[in-house]
Amino acid sequence: MKQDFLWGGALAANQCEGAYNIDGKGLSISDVMLSGSKDKRRKKTTKVENDKYYPSHEAIDFYHTYKEDIQYFKEMGFNCLRVSIAWSRIFPNGNEKKPNEAGLQFYDDLFDELLKNNIEPIVTLSHYEMPYYLSNWYNGFYSRKCIKFFENFAITCFKRYQHKVKYWLTFNEINGMLTNPYTGGGLNIEKDNQYLKKVLTACHHMFVASAKAVIACHEIIPKAKIGCMIAYTGSYSETCRPKDVLLNQKFMDANMFFSDVQVRGYYSNKAVSWFNRYGIKIPIKDEDVTILKEGKVDFIGFSYYQSVVLSSNIFSKIKADNSLEAGIKNPFLKSSRWDWQIDPQGLRIALNYLYDRYQVPLFIVENGLGAVDKVKEDHRIHDTYRIDYLKKHVLQAKKAVEIDGVDLMGYTWWGPIDIVSYSTGEMEKRYGFVYVDRDNQGNGTNKRYIKDSFYVYQRIIKTNARCLKELPKYSLNTKVRDILKIDGLKETIKKLSNGRVNDIQLRIVGHLKIGHLLDKLDVDYNNQLMIIDLLNQID
């Protein structure tokens, strides 16, 4: 990793701050979201109802505990922390001309505290926090008026924090608009025959708003870097059947549609052809074309948690994730408790795919494992599963940089301290290296406890990931019987020997070390090493 590599964590205001109605803050779209679970989708209400529980209202009270929490991040060695600015804390309704000074001051204080501890703030302007008023009265970004409201919000932030923030992101996981337009853009729409047109119209308005923010950022803070942010879900075709391969390609094209526009500054021919085919006419103004070209982002931030398998076979019923209709379970991967399939090598594939496609710097701004943690009597948490996930994913990112030549700016683990899960509204789905004593109903002491993974990430950061090394599975000291477990190897040996080697003979030599057997066969040392290298590659 580069010497100036950015190591840290990532948070979102609505999932950590709490204080939802304090110091002049207005309601956000997250503030009317109820809690859910793995099997129960979160619902929203039209107003705050006193007899219902809203996870964002208190969250983990980061609004009041940020100084203490930042000390944990400092101890881990963070040199950056990704946070978001709650839009409705600055402009309570979203359409005011003057900002809320108390809200601006809070982020001044937060950024000052980070910088005092040598932690660079990385700021997301919109992370599922559109003011509820804009969603309710304007139908969110379906209205073109929200472009101006967002631009005003962005410019206010750039001017206020120009000497404190060098790295910015516009919209969090903007490609999530295709599946959840309320979360991403504040849209309240029914799934009728105009649904797709309305969503894509809102997406266009967000592209223009993002581009305007990029242009303003470059003018106000010339040395700053501002990026887009997408959710990257790796995907594989179930078979080499051309239908499966084409389906997988279309899935990736749909996901990359958003970064294509924000990085390249125009709609691809494929996107235009898709619009025409389905009779979708997006109200693109002439000025928008120029704005998109001038407002190209400097880098791509992305989240990566899992991969899915895509199949054109309608009988493939086993889904990898309830939210992905086309995804089926990958038999070669394990799953989290929430059925997200764990695929460290998929992160390396993602980094290569994105860098090859765009040739701009990349930033892993979210990666992590949601799991249920067990607290011992001495308040210790032995989260070996999180440690395993962390080490394997960072190692693959390291390989992408050092072997494949990917330009990677940094890595921020999602939820370095336990926060409310946005997808389910639960506290039980924990990502943190620091445990927060709160349950799914908001009960608990809110005290913090360090998990074992805290010290592992601390060491990774301290060594700039040099401590991570992948030991080869096979060596000259490996027993022959262990390599015979490789799929198809035993049959290949028998076939290559033209019948001279049988199962009994293979069992007889099974107890020997590979090196010992190769010595008996007069294979020289260099060729022995070559054989071991090949074994490690094919397994």
C-alpha atoms as one frame of an Amber mdcrd trajectory, in Angstrom:
protein
   0.000   0.000   0.000   1.103   3.598  -0.606   2.674   5.469   2.305  -0.197
   7.983   2.279  -2.843   5.242   2.147  -6.016   6.250   3.993  -6.996   3.780
   6.717 -10.132   4.251   8.778 -13.820   3.599   9.179 -17.139   4.853   7.824
 -20.297   6.115   9.537 -23.590   7.699   8.482 -25.261  10.461  10.475 -28.679
   8.780  10.583 -27.183   5.528  11.882 -24.977   6.928  14.619 -25.756  10.523
  15.642 -29.207  10.301  17.214 -30.351  13.746  18.448 -32.917  13.701  15.642
 -34.796  16.803  16.848 -32.092  18.673  18.761 -30.516  22.066  17.966 -32.887
  22.887  15.131 -32.569  19.668  13.146 -35.514  18.838  10.894 -36.922  15.403
  10.091 -35.077  13.319   7.504 -36.474  10.441   5.484 -34.612   8.089   7.847
 -36.355   9.552  10.884 -39.698   8.038   9.850 -38.249   4.556   9.217 -39.261
   1.870  11.725 -37.073  -1.048  12.745 -37.227  -4.364  10.897 -35.262  -7.602
  10.770 -33.735 -10.094   8.367 -37.197 -11.377   7.429 -39.179  -8.174   7.947
 -38.711  -5.150   5.714 -38.499  -1.746   7.366 -41.629   0.369   6.986 -41.977
   4.131   6.983 -44.671   6.252   8.568 -46.055   9.573   7.346 -45.106  11.264
  10.607 -43.386  10.439  13.883 -45.797   8.355  15.953 -45.137   8.351  19.688
 -46.002   4.684  20.228 -43.497   3.418  17.645 -39.733   2.890  17.790 -37.522
   4.737  15.310 -33.876   3.558  15.479 -32.380   6.793  14.086 -33.853   8.987
  16.823 -31.225   7.957  19.368 -28.969   5.574  17.401 -25.739   5.353  19.476
 -25.854   9.048  20.508 -22.679   9.899  18.563 -23.912  13.514  18.573 -22.946
  13.659  22.241 -20.239  10.960  22.444 -18.139  11.713  19.349 -15.144  12.955
  21.344 -14.894   9.728  23.331 -15.552   7.591  20.246 -12.864   9.378  18.242
 -10.358   8.334  20.904 -11.074   4.701  20.034 -10.432   5.494  16.367  -7.215
   7.288  17.261  -6.048   4.302  19.311  -6.668   2.000  16.348  -4.481   4.272
  14.236  -7.098   5.778  11.920  -5.826   8.544   9.664  -9.302   9.123   8.209
 -12.959   8.767   9.134 -15.809   8.857   6.659 -18.895  10.616   8.015 -21.973
  12.188   6.481 -23.539  15.580   7.047 -27.218  15.307   7.911 -28.825  17.585
   5.314 -31.778  18.325   7.618 -29.398  19.399  10.387 -28.144  22.199   8.108
 -31.396  22.963   6.262 -34.261  21.520   8.371 -36.750  21.451   5.488 -34.161
  21.447   2.727 -35.436  24.523   0.898 -34.474  27.322   3.311 -32.217  30.117
   2.106 -30.329  30.418   5.385 -28.718  27.412   7.092 -29.145  26.358  10.704
 -26.065  27.688  12.508 -26.273  25.126  15.320 -26.068  22.318  12.775 -23.103
  23.891  11.006 -21.337  24.362  14.337 -21.760  20.699  15.263 -19.850  19.584
  12.175 -17.249  22.302  12.765 -16.690  20.795  16.198 -16.660  17.233  14.844
 -14.116  18.015  12.108 -11.951  19.984  14.544 -11.889  17.023  16.913 -10.921
  14.658  14.097  -8.150  16.929  12.831  -6.847  17.455  16.364  -6.352  13.680
  16.487  -4.716  13.554  13.026  -7.783  11.980  11.436  -8.790  13.285   8.008
 -12.569  13.747   7.594 -14.040  12.209   4.445 -17.507  13.643   4.003 -20.568
  12.241   2.251 -23.068  14.980   1.447 -26.128  12.751   1.172 -26.304   9.378
   2.929 -30.009   8.426   3.041 -30.746  11.705   4.845 -32.841  13.847   2.522
 -35.030  16.256   4.524 -38.452  14.663   4.921 -40.116  17.882   3.784 -38.522
  17.595   0.325 -39.665  14.001   0.017 -43.178  14.752   1.212 -43.842  17.989
  -0.709 -41.635  17.665  -3.796 -41.522  13.854  -4.152 -37.780  14.014  -3.663
 -35.487  14.131  -6.665 -38.353  13.404  -9.032 -38.751  17.173  -8.843 -36.092
  19.139 -10.686 -36.301  21.777  -7.950 -34.334  19.476  -5.653 -31.259  20.006
  -7.841 -31.089  23.611  -6.667 -31.796  22.675  -3.048 -28.956  20.141  -3.065
 -26.585  22.538  -4.823 -27.280  25.172  -2.169 -26.642  22.616   0.588 -23.390
  21.457  -1.051 -22.061  24.987  -1.611 -22.887  25.892   1.990 -20.838  22.905
   3.190 -17.919  23.591   0.836 -17.650  27.218   1.930 -17.997  26.446   5.621
 -15.567  23.513   5.749 -13.172  24.362   2.905 -10.195  24.518   5.270 -11.102
  21.308   7.102 -12.285  18.760   4.519 -10.217  17.607   1.527 -12.258  14.575
   0.454 -15.949  14.599  -0.469 -18.571  12.204  -1.834 -21.878  13.332  -3.326
 -24.546  10.597  -2.996 -24.112   7.372  -1.061 -24.692   4.197  -3.123 -26.488
   6.140  -5.838 -27.150   2.972  -7.850 -29.445   1.814  -5.044 -32.036   4.103
  -6.650 -33.059   1.241  -8.939 -34.208  -0.913  -6.024 -35.027   1.641  -3.309
 -35.795   5.097  -4.713 -37.199   6.338  -1.395 -33.973   5.673   0.481 -31.731
   7.055  -2.240 -33.763   9.966  -3.557 -36.817  10.481  -1.366 -39.318   9.253
  -3.982 -42.820   8.210  -2.959 -44.050   6.292  -5.994 -46.100   3.223  -6.803
 -44.831   0.397  -8.997 -47.009   1.172 -12.014 -46.178   1.411 -15.721 -44.510
   4.802 -15.125 -42.337   3.575 -12.262 -39.101   3.130 -14.213 -39.462   6.459
 -16.007 -39.990   8.266 -12.696 -36.995   6.572 -11.074 -34.703   7.324 -14.021
 -35.928  10.919 -14.148 -34.970  11.264 -10.481 -31.615   9.616 -11.228 -30.950
  12.189 -13.946 -31.729  15.012 -11.543 -29.306  13.456  -9.047 -26.614  13.187
 -11.744 -27.018  16.888 -12.498 -27.062  17.767  -8.786 -23.911  15.709  -8.243
 -22.172  17.334 -11.223 -23.083  20.805  -9.966 -21.635  19.889  -6.574 -18.418
  18.666  -8.230 -18.087  21.908 -10.204 -18.698  23.995  -7.075 -16.231  21.942
  -5.033 -13.487  22.409  -7.633 -14.130  26.166  -7.675 -14.339  26.685  -3.907
 -11.705  24.124  -2.806  -9.350  23.672  -5.806  -7.143  21.113  -4.048 -10.027
  18.972  -2.806 -11.029  15.628  -4.327 -14.690  14.755  -4.794 -16.030  11.386
  -5.867 -19.162   9.410  -6.570 -20.159   6.407  -4.477 -21.754   3.188  -5.705
 -22.689  -0.140  -4.165 -20.666  -2.844  -5.888 -22.155  -6.323  -5.726 -19.887
  -8.815  -7.444 -21.629 -11.267  -9.737 -20.850 -14.503 -11.541 -22.791 -16.377
 -14.202 -24.033 -19.737 -12.926 -22.662 -21.586 -15.953 -20.746 -20.888 -19.150
 -24.091 -21.033 -20.941 -24.192 -17.864 -23.094 -27.585 -16.879 -21.631 -26.088
 -16.860 -18.133 -23.039 -14.889 -19.269 -25.220 -12.304 -21.033 -27.484 -11.996
 -17.981 -24.461 -11.346 -15.805 -23.199  -8.725 -18.252 -26.563  -6.936 -18.176
 -26.548  -6.999 -14.375 -23.137  -5.329 -14.321 -24.181  -2.786 -16.960 -27.178
  -1.786 -14.831 -24.942  -1.293 -11.790 -22.302   0.626 -13.751 -24.900   2.863
 -15.430 -24.531   5.332 -12.564 -20.742   5.500 -12.389 -20.600   5.620 -16.207
 -22.438   8.945 -16.147 -20.626  10.394 -13.141 -17.119   9.396 -14.237 -17.427
   9.837 -18.013 -19.834  12.759 -17.999 -22.402  11.379 -20.432 -24.920   8.588
 -20.968 -23.428   5.570 -22.731 -24.792   4.348 -26.068 -25.991   1.232 -24.280
 -28.002   3.312 -21.793 -29.538   5.457 -24.545 -30.448   2.318 -26.506 -32.057
   0.864 -23.386 -34.141   4.029 -22.847 -35.311   3.991 -26.469 -36.175   0.312
 -26.379 -38.494   0.759 -23.400 -39.886   4.086 -24.580 -38.378   6.012 -21.670
 -37.928   9.716 -22.309 -35.933  11.509 -19.641 -36.323  15.311 -19.540 -32.686
  16.166 -20.296 -32.097  19.871 -20.877 -29.336  21.158 -23.157 -27.583  22.735
 -20.189 -27.546  19.351 -18.420 -25.284  17.878 -21.104 -22.660  20.562 -20.446
 -22.995  20.274 -16.666 -22.468  16.496 -16.737 -19.314  16.913 -18.853 -17.883
  19.588 -16.585 -18.880  17.849 -13.356 -16.994  14.570 -13.694 -15.838  13.097
 -10.388 -12.191  12.721  -9.355 -12.460   9.201  -7.952 -14.874   6.336  -7.351
 -15.846   5.381  -3.832 -17.661   2.084  -3.487 -19.045  -0.359  -0.967 -18.352
  -4.066  -1.205 -19.912  -6.713   1.010 -20.800  -9.744  -1.068 -21.236 -11.363
  -4.460 -24.127 -13.192  -6.112 -24.575 -15.782  -8.837 -26.891 -15.073 -11.766
 -28.790 -17.721 -13.662 -31.144 -17.686 -16.634 -32.605 -20.944 -15.325 -36.045
 -20.171 -13.875 -35.768 -23.259 -11.661 -32.786 -21.867  -9.751 -34.688 -20.903
  -6.612 -32.103 -20.664  -3.840 -31.434 -16.964  -3.348 -28.231 -15.589  -1.903
 -29.880 -12.397  -0.675 -33.574 -11.615  -0.351 -33.073  -8.189  -1.917 -31.557
  -9.521  -5.133 -34.224 -11.228  -7.196 -31.790 -12.811  -9.658 -29.184 -13.914
  -7.137 -28.795 -17.595  -6.303 -26.570 -19.200  -3.709 -22.931 -19.783  -4.579
 -21.996 -23.301  -3.362 -18.333 -22.300  -3.036 -18.947 -19.478  -0.545 -20.106
 -19.198   3.051 -22.879 -16.814   4.084 -23.343 -14.402   6.959 -26.295 -14.747
   9.311 -28.118 -12.263   7.075 -27.436 -14.444   3.995 -24.808 -12.169   2.462
 -22.271 -14.424   0.784 -18.694 -13.796   1.876 -16.317 -13.471  -1.072 -12.912
 -11.858  -0.337 -11.520 -12.585  -3.810 -14.573 -10.837  -5.210 -13.151  -7.596
  -3.792  -9.979  -8.022  -5.842 -12.125  -8.739  -8.895 -14.176  -5.598  -8.170
 -11.078  -3.418  -7.886  -9.691  -4.726 -11.161 -13.035  -4.402 -12.939 -13.610
  -0.806 -11.851 -10.046   0.328 -12.495  -9.903  -1.295 -15.930 -13.248   0.281
 -16.854 -12.597   3.832 -15.631  -8.860   4.368 -14.986  -9.509   6.734 -12.072
  -8.440   6.287  -8.430 -10.642   4.010  -6.320 -11.590   4.137  -2.651 -13.142
   1.253  -0.695 -15.385   3.384   1.508 -17.468   0.508   2.899 -16.597  -3.114
   3.620 -17.560  -5.152   6.640 -19.371  -8.045   8.249 -22.651  -7.750  10.129
 -22.778 -10.391  12.862 -24.256 -11.162  16.282 -21.628 -10.671  19.000 -21.581
 -12.537  22.315 -20.340 -10.516  25.287 -18.463 -12.431  27.996 -18.821 -11.688
  31.708 -15.617  -9.636  31.603 -17.100  -7.616  28.687 -14.727  -9.191  26.177
 -15.939 -10.017  22.670 -14.034 -12.715  20.772 -15.167 -11.923  17.217 -12.939
 -14.324  15.275 -15.424 -14.314  12.366 -14.966 -10.566  11.897 -11.192 -10.888
  12.148 -11.214 -13.555   9.449 -13.394 -11.406   7.175 -11.241  -8.312   7.732
  -7.887  -9.985   7.108  -9.009 -11.823   3.992 -10.614  -8.773   2.386  -7.736
  -6.408   3.113  -5.299  -9.019   1.784  -7.207  -9.158  -1.507  -7.204  -5.350
  -1.726  -3.458  -5.428  -1.110  -3.000  -7.923  -3.961  -5.035  -5.712  -6.291
  -2.666  -2.835  -5.528   0.690  -4.594  -5.374   0.192  -7.285  -8.022  -2.473
  -5.897 -10.352  -1.481  -2.218 -10.262  -4.826  -0.789  -9.122  -4.708   2.827
  -7.888  -6.397   2.544  -4.478  -6.662   5.615  -2.243  -7.861   4.020   0.958
  -9.987   1.586   2.923 -12.678   2.487   5.462 -14.370  -0.350   7.329 -18.117
   0.104   7.602 -19.270   0.806  11.152 -15.976   0.727  13.123 -18.178   1.199
  16.177 -21.537  -0.599  16.372 -24.305   1.450  14.749 -27.889   0.926  13.624
 -28.047  -1.229  10.494 -29.837   0.722   7.777 -31.115  -2.312   5.885 -32.887
  -3.808   8.919 -32.872  -1.073  11.574 -31.268  -3.501  14.026 -28.441  -3.035
  16.514 -28.033  -6.810  16.648 -26.440  -6.725  13.186 -23.100  -5.439  14.427
 -20.107  -4.397  12.331 -17.953  -2.600  14.867 -14.541  -3.135  16.397 -16.079
  -1.362  19.396 -19.200  -2.839  20.993 -22.069  -0.531  21.980 -24.405  -1.798
  24.695 -27.769  -1.195  23.011 -30.313  -3.706  21.755 -32.808  -3.659  18.882
 -35.333  -1.689  20.959 -32.799   0.913  22.105 -32.363  -0.559  25.588 -28.943
  -0.708  27.240 -26.272   1.351  28.970 -24.756   2.716  25.728 -21.316   1.838
  27.142 -18.495   0.928  24.759 -16.329  -2.215  24.922 -13.366  -3.154  22.736
 -13.604  -6.348  20.662 -10.678  -8.596  19.691 -10.924  -7.345  16.095  -9.976
  -3.860  17.358  -6.383  -4.974  17.902  -6.172  -6.836  14.601  -7.208  -3.770
  12.591  -4.845  -1.697  14.718  -1.948  -3.935  13.646  -3.005  -3.901   9.983
  -2.986  -0.100  10.006   0.295   0.145  11.932   2.075  -2.108   9.419   0.266
  -0.659   6.376  -1.018  -4.222   5.788   2.504  -5.678   5.647   1.469  -8.057
   8.443  -0.950  -9.777   6.068   0.619 -12.638   4.183  -1.145 -15.532   2.550
   0.685 -18.747   3.334   0.530 -21.277   0.484  -1.729 -24.216   1.213   0.726
 -26.800  -0.101   4.481 -27.171   0.401   7.076 -29.908  -0.057   6.216 -31.035
   3.489   2.535 -31.604   2.648   1.417 -35.238   2.724   0.558 -36.737  -0.670
  -2.890 -37.788   0.575  -3.746 -34.116   1.189  -3.156 -33.086  -2.413  -5.149
 -36.059  -3.695  -8.223 -34.292  -2.276  -7.959 -31.644  -5.004 -10.932 -32.092
  -7.326 -10.046 -34.390 -10.212  -6.332 -34.691  -9.396  -6.426 -38.390  -8.490
  -8.213 -39.290 -11.726  -5.820 -37.107 -13.732  -2.771 -38.907 -12.278  -4.258
 -42.303 -13.083  -5.108 -41.198 -16.612  -1.661 -39.734 -17.295  -0.011 -42.955
 -16.081  -1.908 -44.966 -18.713  -3.162 -47.358 -16.045   0.202 -47.930 -14.333
  -1.003 -46.139 -11.167  -4.094 -47.356  -9.316  -6.007 -46.449  -6.133  -4.069
 -48.934  -3.985  -0.712 -47.483  -5.030  -1.934 -43.958  -4.357  -3.029 -44.982
  -0.869   0.379 -46.566  -0.212   2.276 -43.361  -1.042  -0.346 -41.178   0.644
   1.581 -40.983   3.930   4.727 -39.665   2.204   5.605 -35.992   2.016   5.419
 -34.559  -1.496   9.106 -33.647  -1.419  10.080 -37.168  -0.342   8.043 -38.749
  -3.126   9.461 -36.395  -5.762  12.992 -37.186  -4.544  12.283 -40.877  -5.087
  11.121 -40.027  -8.601  14.390 -38.107  -9.243  12.632 -34.770  -9.755  15.137
 -31.930  -9.251  14.481 -29.237  -6.637  13.529 -26.431  -9.054  10.922 -28.623
 -10.712   9.655 -29.682  -7.286   9.024 -26.027  -6.439   7.299 -25.537  -9.791
   4.981 -28.473  -9.050   4.104 -27.021  -5.627   3.368 -23.653  -7.220   1.043
 -25.297  -9.741  -0.760 -27.214  -6.977  -1.423 -23.975  -5.101  -2.759 -22.354
  -8.258  -5.167 -25.121  -9.282  -6.727 -25.626  -5.844
